[in-house]
Amino acid sequence: MDKKILISCILFALLFFVISINNEFELLGDTQDYLAMATSMLEGKPMQDPSRPYELPLIFHPPLYSAFLAGFFALFGFSYAGAKIVSFIFGILSIIAFYFLLEKVDVKDKQLILLAYSTSVVLLATSARILSDTLFMLLFIAGTYFVLEYVKKEKIIDMSGFIAAALFALAFYSRVAAAFFMVAVIAYFILERQPEKGFRFTQLKKAAFIAVIFGLLILPWLAFYVNSQFLHPSEFEKPGSYLNWATGTWNEAGYGTLGIAFRIANNLFYYIAEGIPKTIMPILLPAFFYLRNTIAMPILLILGFGIFYFFGKALWKKKTSLFGLYIIAYVLFFAIQPALDDVTFVDRYMLALLPFLLIFTAEMLGQFNFKNIQLAKPVLIFIILVGAVLSIGYAITLEQRMQNEKYVGLKEAISYIAENTDDKEIVVFEAPMHLYLNARNKAVPTPEIGGKFGARYAIIDGFRSYTVSDFNGFEKVFETLNGTATVYEKK
């Protein structure tokens, strides 16, 4: 593949990042956790959340991404822009890793596939956020490269197998989704069909080898997780496992385990009817975004089913390929995981499937002929152009969307408390709590915990459902100019 294509991809990604880096904040709760972990690592307390007044082990996310953030902050100081630079570097490296992976696979139009990946809003929007996804993609794609190398080797104990397992383990320390993909990798070795005598038994031993290495490398984190979650759970959040927490949430709502099953089915539906179609056809992105919760949504979902029908036939034929198994395993597992986390289908989870969805789409379109003219290339070019336009449009409008009225009001409320207190003040403040990492206040997520620890202030904002009745003994002391956030003080 021409390296000029790779350079062009990197330059486009850089252009996007320069345009989109201006936004100051992040609204995602995951961002709060990553920044809290990075800050606690700098303070020598790697397993304690410094944004809360009580000791809370940081077991929500594996530590590798936050460790990179902490290293960057140690050298250059804390900043949102710096954290975004770290994520963007990993995004660029994932493009380079995908370049080498495409060199290894037998697929046409590799240049277009690489361009589609690097110009997609799914990748670039995530690269401009403080999330572990781009680090995960770098390690995951690199691990896949060595899996394809290892499957060809005759020896069981081979460096390519060890490197593949090690990269997947590192990917696990970025996002636990790597464990789901390892299921697909093991299945790939087991299902691989080759005519050589004894090859099947060799592949089974390879599957065992890579699984054992992976398991040994992630064992320290699993041991810590089990100890923190089940053997010695936190006083305030116990037990914190997804299953127990989700069951409790749905029981309170009157749904119980049946509610979790419904959410799993709902997520699976949206992966098939919305997630995969709009990932491989980015022209659907704005349609789903602007027409959600309207009468047009059922029509869009039917259209999504139609797109998936053609895609699904190709996927079914190649379900024993590594990439096909990736897609099947990931969709199944991530229909379950967000459901246990009380979350419905999350768009950014599709980033992990993006490169393999593009490969499958290219292979599928390459099979169609119209008067002996291949349609794959013009269709791919169209998809790429749409993805690039959406990406730049996202970057240009990002600042405006992040500075909506509720967010501006919340920023004013935070500034008021920061100007009137020291950095040890405890505030009842839930969304987005990570903003207090700048103000250095201690945030508690509920009025009940705030009362126990003597919270002096509380913020009621447009992101949460707290009302004045939740704060007995508090009086209003400040209201933002646009009226979207109010500060209450304990009297």
Buried (B, 14 or more C-beta within 10 A) or exposed (E): EEEEBBEBBBEBBEBBBEBBBEBBBBBBEBBBBBBBBBBBBBEEEBBBBBBBBBEBBBBBBBBBBBBBBBBBBEEEEBEBEBBBBBBBBBBBBBBBBBBEBBEEBEBBBBBBBBBBBBBBBBBBBBBBBBBBBBBBBBBBBBBBBBBBBBBEBEEBEBEBBBBBBBBBBBBBBBBBBBBBBBBBBBBBBBBBEEEEEEEBEBBBEBBBBBBEBBBEBBEEBEEBBEEBBEEEBBEBBBBBBBEBBBBEBBEEEEBEEEBBBEBBEBBBBBBBBBBBBBBBBBBBBBBBEEEEEEEEBEEBBEBBBEBBEEBBEBBEEBEEBBBBBBBBBBBBBBBBBBBBBBEEBBBBBBBBBBBBBBBBBBBBBBEEEEEEEBEBBEBBBEBBBBBBBBBBEBBEEBBEEBEEEBBBBBBBBBEBBBEBBEEEBBBBBBBBBBBBBBBBBBBBBEBEBBBBEEBBBBBBBBBBEBEEEBBEEBEEBBBBEEEBBBBBBBE
